[in-house]
Amino acid sequence: MDTEDLLRCLVHIAGRTAVPVETTRAFVGKGKNRAKAFNLCDGRTTLKDISKKTKIDAGNLSRAVSNWVEHGVAFRIGQGKDALPLHIYLLPKEDKRKNRRPKKRKGKRKRA
């Protein structure tokens, strides 16, 4: 593991403690492609490559990344056109089960 990997790890740990997943998800926005794009912001992948992989328009993606940087859930590594986006941590898959209603029980309940 080199220094760059250790620094990336430090950013992820600090980001996770400072910004909860729900807040990060709110800044990233809804949609599977938005979350995928955010997770591809690993500090090594260019916006052009992220745009191709997610099929998000380059202009829209650039504005989204700028918004993420503004809200502190991503950074830009480098300067100018060579800058690469880096997320504060990978956004985990959303747990669909949390939003489900509990199933109704069939039959009568037994009283004690």
HELIX and SHEET records of a PDB file:
HELIX    1   1 THR A    3  ALA A   18  1                                  16    
HELIX    2   2 VAL A   21  VAL A   28  1                                   8    
HELIX    3   3 LYS A   32  LEU A   40  1                                   9    
HELIX    4   4 LEU A   47  THR A   54  1                                   8    
HELIX    5   5 ALA A   58  GLU A   70  1                                  13    
HELIX    6   6 GLY A   80  ASP A   82  5                                   3    
HELIX    7   7 LYS A   96  ASN A   99  5                                   4    
SHEET    1   A 2 ALA A  74  ILE A  77  0                                        
SHEET    2   A 2 LEU A  84  HIS A  87 -1                                        
END                                                                             
